[in-house]
Amino acid sequence: MSTGLYTQPPIPSPQYPNSQFPSSPPQYGTSSRGGTNWILSLLLVGGGVLLLASVLIVGAVWYAVSSLEGWMVGLGREGLVAVVEESDIPPPEKKEVVAQIDRVVAAYKAKEIGQADLERLLTGLDDSPVMTYISFYGLHDYYLEDTSLPQTEQDELKLAWRRAVHGMFAGKISSNEFYDAMPFDDHFEEAVAHSEKEANELMQKWLTRMQKMADAAGVPADPPAVDIGDETRKLVDRLLAK
């Protein structure tokens, strides 16, 4: 039965294919794969920084050690050269002795010898008759300036000195024996301050000790003078050959 009112029929909902409009909206945001790449990149960068730092540290340590060794070598060399340069040996002989010391240093820098060899060589030079001779060179002339010994006794003292030096380089007299035979500076200065006679007597005692020492060692009565440059070269030759 009709009421006379118009009634609109229900409008059906539109239907869409699932392939065009998915039922669930797309998800946006950082995927788990993207997070892994970010962490990996950070680790690679951090590892590179650590590797670079390690290389720099190793390089710095190597440079410090090399510089220290170089400094020690230079210090040992300069110590020996200072003794030579401050001595009274003639300039040409100074030049030759320094050249032989530099042979040892050059062998080390060329890696022909190691650190232990270098120490052995420099110590061998320092303890050798060469350095003892250089240290006491001209001592008899220095002392004789403040005495009034007759010329004959002065000549005898110079000869006794030459015999003792010859015996030392020949291995017949040790450096310690040579040193013990020397008059001490303070004793000589006291003798000079007291009287000329006392200074002369001190020199005569020194002459007697040197003569007895040379005689006991079997040193020739009139040996040739020492060529310190040649003796240093022979010493370095022996040390480098070991």
Secondary structure as UniProt FT lines:
FT   TURN            18..20
FT   HELIX           32..86
FT   HELIX           91..109
FT   TURN            110..111
FT   HELIX           115..126
FT   HELIX           129..136
FT   TURN            137..138
FT   HELIX           139..144
FT   TURN            145..146
FT   HELIX           151..169
FT   TURN            170..171
FT   HELIX           175..180
FT   HELIX           185..194
FT   HELIX           196..216
FT   TURN            217..218
FT   HELIX           228..241
//
